[in-house]
Amino acid sequence: MSDNARMTPNRTHSSIGLAAIWSAVCGALATFAVLLAVSGLYCATDVPDYMCAPLATLAICAGAFMSARQLAKRIGQNGLLWGLGCGMVFFVLFAAAALLNGQTEFTAFALIKLACMLLSGALGGYLGIVSSEKKRQRKPR
C-alpha cells in the first residue's frame, strides 16, 4: 500500500456524520465540565463579576477544542479545516444565543470570542491529526 493511500483514509458520508455527532457530544461535555468547574470556583471564592464573560468564553473554547480534536482524530485528515469548522459552529451557536438574549450589535468582544473559538478549534484539529498520526505509526504492519 502506498503512503498516499495510507494517509487519506476512505470515509463515507455516514462515518463523517457519526464522527461529527460524536465530536459534538464530546464538545458539549467538555463545555459542561468547564462550566461546572467555573461555577464551583464562583461558589468557593469571591470572583469579580467582570470575570464571568471571559470564563464562559474559556468554557466554550474548551468545547470547540475538544470537539475539533475528536473530529480530526476520527476523520484523520484536514484537521485545521475541520477545527476551524468546529470553532465556527460554536461561534454561530454563541451568536444565536446572544441574539435570542436581545444582544443585536456585534461588539469587539464578540470579535475576540470569534478569534478565540476559531483558534482553539484549529489547535484542537491540529492536535487531533497529530494524535491520529501517532496512533497509525504505532500499529504493527
Secondary structure, 3 states (H helix, E strand, C coil): CCHHHHHCCCCCHHHHHHHHHHHHHHHHHHHHHHHHHHHHHHHHCCCCHHHHHHHHHHHHHHHHHHHHHHHHHHHCCCHHHHHHHHHHHHHHHHHHHHHHCCCCCCCHHHHHHHHHHHHHHHHHHHHHHHHHHHHHHHCCC
